Amino acid sequence: MAKEDKKSFGSLIGITSEAFDASAQETKEIDENAPKMVNHRQSVYRVPLSMIKPDRFQSRILLPYELREPFYERRTTWQITVQKWLKLAESDKLIKRELDELIALGESLHDTGQIKPVTGQVLSLDGRDVFKMLTGERRFWATAIKAVRDGFEGEPYVLALIDNQPTLEKQIAENMAYKALTPVGKARAAARLVLEENGISPQVGQDELSYFRQISDVRLSDETRELLQRTLQMERTYFGRLMKFFELEQKELEIADRAEMPERVLREIMAHDRKLWPKAVAYYADYEGRTYQDVQAFLGRLAGTEQQKRAPRMPLDPITKSARGLRRVLLGLDDVPMDDKIGPVADALMGDTDKVEAKLLLDRMETLTAALRQRYDGMK
């Protein structure tokens, strides 16, 4: 393999300024391999892909796990990585789905231009200047994939803004602006926030799972609770449930993430014996459209606990029916896709009542709560 040129940001201002000043002339740029400033006012640069290092530990996963370590440790180039990625997509429909989205984005960037720059900061790693990317990984890979598919032999660029005050909050906001994070993505985002807040950053050569599993040794402080609430609108109890997902192995985490597995399904899987987890995760991802009930039945068959169809029951009395309906509503709040669940329920109950009716409702709820407490205390 040819020795890679060590591009440097040391003389960036001089090089890019000369390139910008010369842009009105019909002359060849001074150095095709150097970053070029394209907008003085906003300090927007054209940065070659070979200088860019995406964040390995961010919440949204794009690059398949088996390709991540060689790429992030710079044992392979982005060109070889993309070639292997395209090969993997031939036999993995989840990877193909993600790759098709990036291919479409790459075509769009080519046709309309890159409107939104990537962001990051300049760091020196092993004597080599690197643009450590904060936001914009999808644009990076979309550009790389298009270059490989088109057989482009030069060095592609992305437009980039230098951000000397990078924060995880910015990165998470960017990821969430594209589309909602999966439950696994939310777990990664929350764990990273808390770990970084406690001074625990990824170490050189550390893989994702070993890093995120350190969360089990960290206790939430008032500051981190506020940070979670502000950034992810996440309560402490919900945070604790998400952190259990890191008990899964790397392969199952990736499949659950790429399949956008609902939290309820993932919790159901993890409620069973650990040895059943890989088969259940693969079962859900194998066919698009499988439901929580499908997975529940599958796990029942694996565990030998599948229930036989029940005999028809006689109709229940009105009080029992109403009580069971209320129980389903209250226990089903975990599946509502928001953290503040009680507030909206209270709004719905009180929203179209008058003062008298609202007081009656409140009194009956308090009486019911007292009766529930009495029965709970009597449980063995």
Stockholm file with secondary structure:
# STOCKHOLM 1.0

chainA/1-380         MAKEDKKSFGSLIGITSEAFDASAQETKEIDENAPKMVNHRQSVYRVPLSMIKPDRFQSRILLPYELREPFYERRTTWQITVQKWLKLAESDKLIKRELDELIALGESLHDTGQIKPVTGQVLSLDGRDVFKMLTGERRFWATAIKAVRDGFEGEPYVLALIDNQPTLEKQIAENMAYKALTPVGKARAAARLVLEENGISPQVGQDELSYFRQISDVRLSDETRELLQRTLQMERTYFGRLMKFFELEQKELEIADRAEMPERVLREIMAHDRKLWPKAVAYYADYEGRTYQDVQAFLGRLAGTEQQKRAPRMPLDPITKSARGLRRVLLGLDDVPMDDKIGPVADALMGDTDKVEAKLLLDRMETLTAALRQRYDGMK
#=GR chainA/1-380 SS CCCCCCCCSTTHHHHHHHHHHGGGSSSCCSCTTSCEEEETTTTEEEEEGGGEECCTTSSSCCSCHHHHHHHHTTSSCHHHHHHHHHHHHTTCHHHHHHHHHHHHHHHHHHHHCCCSCEEEEEEEETTEEEEEEEECHHHHHHHHHHHHHHTCCSCCEEEEEECSSCCHHHHHHHHHHHSCCCHHHHHHHHHHHHHHHTTCCCCTTCCHHHHHGGGGGCCCCHHHHHHHHHHHCCCHHHHHHHHGGGGSCHHHHHHHHHTTCCHHHHHHHHTSCGGGHHHHHHHHHHSTTCCHHHHHHHHHHHHTCCCCCCCCCCCCCHHHHHHHHHHHHHHGGGGSSSSCCHHHHHHHHHTTCCHHHHHHHHHHHHHHHHHHHHHHHTCC
#=GC SS_cons         CCCCCCCCSTTHHHHHHHHHHGGGSSSCCSCTTSCEEEETTTTEEEEEGGGEECCTTSSSCCSCHHHHHHHHTTSSCHHHHHHHHHHHHTTCHHHHHHHHHHHHHHHHHHHHCCCSCEEEEEEEETTEEEEEEEECHHHHHHHHHHHHHHTCCSCCEEEEEECSSCCHHHHHHHHHHHSCCCHHHHHHHHHHHHHHHTTCCCCTTCCHHHHHGGGGGCCCCHHHHHHHHHHHCCCHHHHHHHHGGGGSCHHHHHHHHHTTCCHHHHHHHHTSCGGGHHHHHHHHHHSTTCCHHHHHHHHHHHHTCCCCCCCCCCCCCHHHHHHHHHHHHHHGGGGSSSSCCHHHHHHHHHTTCCHHHHHHHHHHHHHHHHHHHHHHHTCC
//
